[in-house]
């Protein structure tokens, strides 16, 4: 005798198939601070893959916070700048799938 699968099982199997084919999501929740630990608003942050290609960029808010999303985990180069501070460029960082924390200090 052949039985039909329960509709809930079918929905769960479909969700697993969709998730398996979905690209990895990388989120970077970060802060930009000065050398005294004070938030730096308006700092431009860039993240690009070490091997080249598309990365992402964001601007820090009045609390120095920024949020970036990348399409895949891996090794990236981080840069940040704002007028009145020395530029940070090419700092290596490795970001994993899911949420990552990043604090950048500008001098």
C-alpha positions as CSV (number, residue, x, y, z in Angstrom):
1,X,0.0,0.0,0.0
2,X,1.3,3.4,-1.0
3,X,0.6,6.3,1.4
4,X,0.9,10.0,0.7
5,X,3.4,12.1,2.8
6,X,1.8,14.4,5.3
7,X,1.7,18.0,3.9
8,X,3.8,19.3,6.8
9,X,6.6,16.9,5.8
10,X,6.4,18.1,2.2
11,X,6.7,21.8,3.3
12,X,9.7,21.0,5.6
13,X,11.5,19.1,2.8
14,X,10.9,22.0,0.4
15,X,12.3,24.4,2.9
16,X,15.4,22.3,3.3
17,X,16.0,22.1,-0.4
18,X,15.6,25.9,-0.7
19,X,18.0,26.5,2.2
20,X,20.6,24.1,0.8
21,X,20.7,26.0,-2.5
22,X,20.7,29.4,-1.0
23,X,24.0,31.3,-1.0
24,X,25.8,31.9,2.3
25,X,25.0,35.1,4.0
26,X,27.6,37.1,5.9
27,X,26.7,40.0,8.1
28,X,29.2,42.4,9.6
29,X,27.9,44.4,12.5
30,X,30.6,46.9,13.3
31,X,31.8,50.1,15.0
32,X,34.2,52.9,14.1
33,X,35.9,54.5,17.1
34,X,38.7,57.0,17.5
35,X,41.8,56.3,19.6
36,X,40.0,57.4,22.7
37,X,37.1,54.9,22.2
38,X,34.7,57.7,21.0
39,X,32.3,56.8,18.2
40,X,33.2,58.2,14.8
41,X,30.1,59.2,12.7
42,X,30.3,59.4,8.9
43,X,33.2,57.1,8.4
44,X,33.2,55.2,5.2
45,X,34.0,51.5,5.6
46,X,34.8,49.2,2.7
47,X,35.3,45.4,2.6
48,X,36.6,43.7,-0.5
49,X,37.7,40.1,-1.1
50,X,41.5,39.5,-0.9
51,X,41.4,37.9,-4.4
52,X,39.5,40.8,-6.0
53,X,35.9,41.0,-6.8
54,X,32.9,42.7,-5.3
55,X,32.7,43.4,-1.6
56,X,30.6,46.0,0.2
57,X,30.7,49.4,1.8
58,X,28.8,51.3,4.5
59,X,28.9,54.6,6.4
60,X,28.9,54.7,10.1
61,X,25.9,56.3,11.9
62,X,26.0,58.9,14.6
63,X,26.9,56.1,17.1
64,X,29.8,54.9,14.9
65,X,27.9,51.7,14.0
66,X,27.6,50.2,10.5
67,X,26.1,47.1,9.0
68,X,27.4,45.3,5.9
69,X,26.2,42.1,4.2
70,X,28.4,40.0,1.9
71,X,27.5,37.2,-0.4
72,X,30.0,34.7,0.9
73,X,32.5,34.0,3.7
74,X,36.2,34.3,3.2
75,X,39.3,36.5,3.5
76,X,38.7,40.2,3.0
77,X,40.6,43.5,3.1
78,X,39.0,46.2,5.3
79,X,39.4,49.9,4.8
80,X,38.0,52.9,6.6
81,X,38.4,56.7,6.3
82,X,36.9,60.0,7.4
83,X,38.2,63.5,7.1
84,X,40.5,64.4,10.0
85,X,41.7,60.9,10.5
86,X,44.4,58.7,9.0
87,X,43.1,56.2,6.5
88,X,42.9,52.5,7.4
89,X,43.5,50.4,4.3
90,X,44.1,46.8,3.5
91,X,43.7,45.3,7.0
92,X,43.0,41.6,6.5
93,X,40.0,40.0,8.2
94,X,38.3,36.6,7.8
95,X,34.4,36.7,7.9
96,X,32.4,33.5,8.5
97,X,28.8,32.7,7.5
98,X,26.3,34.4,9.9
99,X,27.0,37.4,12.1
100,X,30.5,38.8,12.5
101,X,31.7,41.7,14.8
102,X,34.3,44.2,13.6
103,X,35.7,47.3,15.4
104,X,37.8,49.7,13.5
105,X,39.9,52.4,15.3
106,X,40.8,55.5,13.4
107,X,43.6,57.8,14.6
